[in-house]
């Protein structure tokens, strides 16, 4: 991890003493999730991080806690693994928000999973005449683009977020972003799409439709014939035809794609949006988290803090790893009066397991402190590791209690 550009404050992270932070006994800045989600000005919470750190579960737990504290919440997940549906008692999730039954309090929780192709289809249907929309959706190149073109998932996540916010049906939208190993790919989606739509090949393919005059068209068609012959050898004649047909049908929509993407990008930077970086207390995961913090700072995105997930703990912190190992060795060598060999073996094994746990805790604490020393103004909340996987609402509540304060009532800012 490198200090980067001092992203702890430049990225919008609240300074110590802010409404969403508190100073911990260790002197580190603690993240107050309850204050964040109770504040009616908070309208979007974006959970980002690399894969495998519990990001989807964290997003679901935050959504449930906010709903049970009185807010109308929708959770948008990009994770196709269906874990969110199972933990919320739903048979499946799709592109339409579904009400989660079994929540407590006066709020409401809905959940959905991004359907990339369906979202793309919705955009086409909303911004093209019926005949043209059908021609676009029947086009083979469009079908490939909407199903798996590089960056399409990230762009459509932005598109769906913009749609949800425009509907204004929810007090809070919690977004579980696609896992990324290259910082925040979904922040780059608008510019990547714009580069594709404004690229040289696209300009060449759209040129005939944009040039007026018969003589100009005749001249251009000669040039396009030569270009098409060359591109046809590269891409294949049929694919080139599909691309040209697609471009011709969608040319009027290109500007709309860019405008909506830019609006959503600005929405992510606006007051009322909060980014949470989710990580595990491991060196590689926190290195990834550092990249996220730096990138959010570079883009002036409002960072609320870091959720450090699956932190190990023990009920006997006074028993150090060294003492536990020494006791295990003493048992194995000398035994103890009035104890069977099986009991001694079991006790020694438990002492060694405790020593291993303490060593893990020491390593995690050292890694966390290193991150905190580089980013002292990034608030952190730790979520202890659970004994098993989260598979229902009670499990999500347990995570929410660890993110917030179990006995703390909804604050005055929470909706009634």
C-alpha positions in Angstrom: 0.0 0.0 0.0 1.3 3.4 -0.9 0.1 6.8 0.4 -1.0 7.7 -3.1 -2.4 11.2 -3.0 -3.7 11.3 0.5 -7.1 10.0 -0.5 -8.3 9.7 3.0 -9.7 13.2 2.9 -9.5 14.2 -0.8 -12.0 11.5 -1.7 -14.7 12.9 0.5 -14.0 10.8 3.6 -15.5 12.5 6.6 -12.9 13.9 9.0 -12.9 12.8 12.6 -15.8 14.4 14.4 -18.1 14.2 11.4 -21.6 13.0 12.0 -20.8 9.6 10.5 -17.6 9.0 12.4 -16.5 8.4 16.0 -13.1 8.1 17.6 -12.3 4.6 18.8 -10.4 3.7 21.9 -7.3 3.0 19.8 -7.4 6.5 18.4 -8.5 5.3 14.9 -11.6 6.9 13.3 -14.6 4.7 13.5 -17.4 4.6 10.9 -20.9 5.0 12.3 -23.1 3.1 9.8 -26.3 3.9 11.7 -25.8 7.7 11.4 -25.1 7.3 7.7 -28.2 5.3 6.9 -30.5 7.2 9.3 -29.7 10.5 7.6 -32.5 11.2 5.1 -30.0 13.1 3.0 -28.3 9.8 2.2 -30.0 8.4 -0.9 -27.4 6.1 -2.4 -24.9 3.8 -0.7 -22.4 2.1 -3.1 -20.6 -0.9 -1.8 -17.4 -1.6 -3.8 -14.5 -3.9 -3.4 -12.8 -6.9 -4.9 -14.4 -10.3 -5.1 -14.7 -12.6 -2.2 -14.7 -10.1 0.6 -18.4 -10.3 1.6 -19.5 -7.2 -0.4 -22.9 -8.6 -1.5 -23.7 -9.7 2.1 -22.6 -6.3 3.4 -24.9 -4.5 1.0 -27.8 -6.7 1.9 -27.2 -6.3 5.6 -27.0 -2.5 5.3 -30.2 -2.5 3.2 -32.1 -4.6 5.8 -30.9 -2.5 8.7 -31.9 0.7 7.0 -35.3 -0.7 6.2 -35.9 -1.9 9.7 -34.9 1.5 11.0 -37.7 3.1 9.0 -36.5 3.7 5.4 -37.8 2.5 2.1 -34.9 0.7 0.6 -34.0 -1.2 -2.6 -30.8 -3.3 -2.9 -29.4 -3.7 -6.4 -26.9 -6.5 -6.7 -24.7 -7.3 -9.7 -23.7 -10.7 -8.2 -25.2 -13.6 -10.3 -24.5 -16.1 -7.5 -28.1 -15.9 -6.1 -26.8 -15.6 -2.5 -28.7 -12.4 -1.9 -32.0 -14.0 -2.9 -31.5 -17.0 -0.7 -30.6 -14.9 2.4 -33.7 -12.7 1.9 -36.0 -15.7 1.5 -36.7 -15.1 -2.2 -36.7 -17.9 -4.7 -35.0 -15.7 -7.2 -34.1 -12.1 -8.1 -34.4 -10.5 -11.5 -34.4 -7.0 -13.1 -37.6 -6.0 -11.2 -37.5 -5.0 -7.5 -39.2 -7.6 -5.3 -40.5 -7.0 -1.8 -38.6 -8.9 0.9 -41.1 -10.3 3.4 -40.3 -10.7 7.1 -38.7 -7.3 7.7 -39.5 -5.6 11.0 -40.5 -2.0 11.7 -42.2 0.5 9.5 -39.8 0.6 6.6 -39.7 -1.6 3.5 -37.0 -3.6 1.7 -36.9 -4.6 -1.9 -34.2 -6.3 -3.8 -33.2 -7.0 -7.4 -30.4 -8.4 -9.5 -29.1 -6.7 -12.6 -30.1 -8.4 -15.8 -27.6 -6.9 -18.2 -29.4 -7.8 -21.5 -32.8 -6.9 -20.2 -31.6 -3.5 -19.0 -30.1 -2.8 -22.4 -33.4 -3.9 -24.1 -35.3 -1.5 -21.8 -33.1 1.3 -22.9 -33.6 0.5 -26.6 -37.4 0.2 -26.1 -37.6 3.5 -24.2 -35.5 5.5 -26.7 -36.4 4.1 -30.2 -39.5 3.7 -32.2 -41.1 0.2 -32.0 -40.0 -0.9 -35.5 -36.5 0.4 -35.0 -36.3 -1.1 -31.6 -37.2 -4.5 -33.0 -34.6 -4.2 -35.7 -32.0 -3.3 -33.1 -32.8 -6.2 -30.8 -33.0 -8.7 -33.7 -29.5 -7.6 -34.8 -26.8 -10.3 -34.1 -24.2 -7.7 -33.2 -26.6 -6.1 -30.7 -27.3 -9.5 -29.2 -23.6 -10.1 -28.7 -23.0 -6.5 -27.4 -25.9 -6.7 -24.9 -25.0 -10.1 -23.6 -21.3 -9.7 -22.9 -19.4 -6.9 -24.6 -16.5 -5.7 -22.4 -17.8 -3.1 -20.0 -21.5 -3.6 -20.8 -22.2 -5.0 -17.3 -20.6 -2.0 -15.7 -22.4 0.4 -18.0 -25.8 -1.2 -17.4 -25.2 -1.1 -13.7 -24.9 2.7 -14.0 -27.9 2.8 -16.3 -30.1 0.8 -13.8 -28.9 3.0 -10.9 -30.0 6.1 -12.9 -33.4 4.5 -13.6 -34.0 3.6 -10.0 -33.0 7.1 -8.7 -35.2 8.8 -11.4 -38.2 6.8 -10.2 -37.8 8.3 -6.7 -39.8 5.4 -5.1 -37.1 4.7 -2.5 -35.5 6.6 0.3 -32.3 4.7 -0.1 -30.7 2.7 -2.9 -27.9 0.3 -1.9 -25.7 -0.8 -4.8 -23.5 -4.0 -4.8 -21.1 -3.2 -7.6 -19.4 -5.8 -9.8 -16.2 -7.2 -8.3 -13.2 -5.6 -9.9 -9.5 -6.2 -9.6 -8.7 -3.0 -11.6 -10.0 -0.4 -9.1 -13.5 0.8 -10.1 -14.3 -0.3 -13.6 -17.9 0.8 -13.4 -16.7 4.4 -13.0 -14.9 4.1 -16.3 -17.9 2.6 -18.1 -19.3 5.9 -19.5 -15.9 7.0 -20.9 -15.3 3.5 -22.4 -18.7 3.5 -24.0 -18.1 7.0 -25.3 -14.8 6.0 -26.7 -16.3 3.0 -28.5 -19.2 5.1 -29.9 -16.9 7.9 -30.9 -14.1 5.6 -32.2 -12.7 5.7 -35.7 -14.5 2.5 -36.9 -17.8 3.7 -35.6 -17.3 7.1 -37.3 -16.5 5.4 -40.6 -19.5 3.1 -40.3 -21.9 6.0 -39.5 -20.5 8.4 -42.0 -22.7 7.5 -45.0 -25.8 8.3 -42.9 -24.5 11.6 -41.9 -23.3 13.0 -45.2 -25.8 14.9 -47.4 -25.8 15.3 -51.1 -25.8 12.6 -53.9 -22.3 13.4 -55.2 -20.8 13.3 -51.7 -22.6 10.0 -51.0 -21.3 8.5 -54.2 -17.8 9.5 -53.4 -18.1 8.3 -49.9 -19.6 5.0 -51.0 -16.5 4.3 -53.1 -14.3 4.9 -50.1 -16.5 2.9 -47.8 -16.4 0.0 -50.3 -12.6 -0.1 -50.0 -12.8 0.3 -46.2 -15.5 -2.3 -45.9 -13.5 -4.8 -48.0 -10.5 -4.4 -45.6 -12.7 -4.5 -42.5 -14.5 -7.5 -43.9 -11.3 -9.4 -44.1 -10.6 -8.6 -40.5 -14.0 -9.1 -38.9 -15.8 -11.2 -41.5 -18.3 -9.9 -44.0 -21.4 -11.0 -42.1 -20.2 -9.4 -38.8 -19.3 -6.2 -40.6 -22.8 -6.1 -42.1 -24.4 -6.7 -38.7 -22.3 -3.9 -37.2 -23.2 -1.5 -40.0 -26.9 -2.3 -39.6 -26.7 -1.9 -35.9 -24.9 1.4 -36.1 -27.4 2.7 -38.7 -30.3 1.7 -36.5 -28.9 3.1 -33.2 -27.1 6.2 -34.4 -29.7 8.5 -33.0 -29.4 6.8 -29.6 -25.7 7.2 -29.1 -25.9 10.7 -27.6 -28.6 9.5 -25.2 -26.3 6.7 -23.9 -23.6 9.2 -23.2 -25.9 11.8 -21.6 -27.5 9.3 -19.2 -24.1 7.8 -18.3 -22.8 11.3 -17.6 -25.8 12.2 -15.5 -25.4 9.0 -13.4 -21.7 9.7 -13.0 -22.5 13.1 -11.7 -25.1 11.6 -9.4 -22.4 9.4 -7.9 -20.4 12.5 -7.0 -23.3 14.4 -5.6 -24.3 15.0 -2.0 -26.4 12.2 -0.8 -24.2 9.5 -2.3 -21.8 7.5 0.0 -19.2 4.9 -1.1 -18.2 2.1 1.3 -15.1 0.1 0.4 -15.4 -3.5 1.7 -12.3 -5.5 2.4 -11.0 -8.5 4.4 -8.3 -8.0 7.0 -5.6 -9.5 4.7 -2.7 -7.9 3.0 -3.9 -8.4 -0.6 -7.5 -7.4 0.1 -6.4 -4.2 1.9 -4.0 -3.4 -1.0 -7.0 -3.6 -3.3 -8.9 -1.4 -0.8 -6.1 1.2 -1.0 -6.5 1.3 -4.8 -10.2 1.9 -4.4 -9.7 4.7 -1.9 -7.1 6.4 -4.2 -9.4 6.1 -7.2 -12.4 7.5 -5.4 -10.2 10.4 -4.4 -9.0 10.9 -7.9 -12.6 11.1 -9.1 -13.8 13.2 -6.2 -16.3 10.5 -5.2 -17.7 10.8 -1.6 -16.0 8.0 0.4 -17.8 7.3 3.7 -15.3 4.7 5.0 -14.0 1.1 5.0 -15.9 -2.0 6.1 -13.4 -4.5 7.4 -15.1 -7.8 7.1 -14.5 -11.2 8.7 -12.2 -9.9 11.5 -11.2 -12.8 13.8 -11.8 -12.4 17.6 -11.6 -14.6 20.7 -13.3 -14.9 24.0 -10.0 -15.3 25.9 -7.8 -12.4 24.7 -5.7 -12.6 27.9 -4.3 -16.0 26.9 -1.5 -15.2 24.5 -0.4 -17.4 21.6 2.9 -18.1 23.4 1.2 -19.1 26.7 -1.3 -21.3 24.9 1.5 -23.1 23.0 3.5 -23.5 26.1 0.6 -25.0 27.9 -0.1 -27.4 25.0 3.5 -28.6 25.1 3.4 -29.1 28.8 0.2 -31.2 28.5 1.7 -33.3 25.8 4.9 -33.9 27.7 3.8 -34.2 31.3 0.0 -34.7 31.2 -2.1 -33.7 34.2 -3.4 -35.5 37.2 -6.8 -37.2 37.1 -7.2 -36.6 33.3 -7.5 -39.3 30.6 -5.1 -39.4 27.6 -8.0 -38.4 25.3 -8.9 -35.4 27.4 -5.3 -34.3 27.5 -5.0 -34.6 23.7 -8.2 -32.7 23.2 -7.1 -29.9 25.6 -3.7 -29.6 23.9 -5.4 -29.4 20.5 -7.7 -26.7 21.7 -4.8 -24.7 23.1 -3.0 -25.0 19.7 -6.2 -23.8 17.9 -6.4 -20.8 20.2 -2.7 -20.0 19.6 -3.3 -20.1 15.9 -6.4 -17.8 16.3 -4.3 -15.3 18.3 -1.6 -15.3 15.7 -4.2 -14.6 13.0 -5.6 -11.8 15.1 -2.1 -10.3 15.5 -1.5 -10.5 11.8 -4.9 -8.9 11.0 -4.3 -6.1 13.5 -0.9 -5.3 12.1 -2.3 -5.2 8.5 -5.2 -3.0 9.6 -3.0 -0.6 11.5 -0.7 -0.3 8.4 -3.7 0.7 6.3 -4.9 3.1 9.0 -1.5 4.7 9.2 -1.5 5.4 5.4 -5.2 6.6 5.4 -5.7 8.0 8.9 -8.9 9.9 7.9 -10.7 7.0 6.4 -13.2 5.8 9.0 -13.3 2.0 9.6 -15.9 -0.3 11.0 -14.9 -3.9 11.8 -17.3 -6.9 11.3 -16.3 -10.0 13.3 -16.1 -13.3 11.4 -19.3 -15.4 11.9 -19.1 -19.1 12.6 -21.0 -19.9 9.4 -22.4 -18.5 6.2 -25.3 -16.0 6.1 -28.4 -17.7 4.7 -31.4 -15.8 6.1 -32.6 -12.5 7.4 -31.5 -13.3 11.0 -28.0 -13.7 9.6 -28.2 -10.4 7.8 -29.4 -8.8 11.0 -26.5 -10.2 12.9 -24.1 -8.6 10.3 -26.1 -5.3 10.6 -25.8 -5.3 14.4 -22.0 -5.6 14.0 -22.0 -2.8 11.4 -24.0 -0.6 13.7 -25.0 -0.7 17.3 -27.4 -3.5 18.4 -29.2 -1.6 21.1 -29.3 1.8 19.3 -32.8 3.0 18.3 -33.4 4.6 15.0 -32.1 8.2 15.1 -34.3 11.3 14.7 -33.3 11.6 11.1 -34.8 8.2 10.2 -38.3 8.3 8.6 -41.2 7.3 10.8 
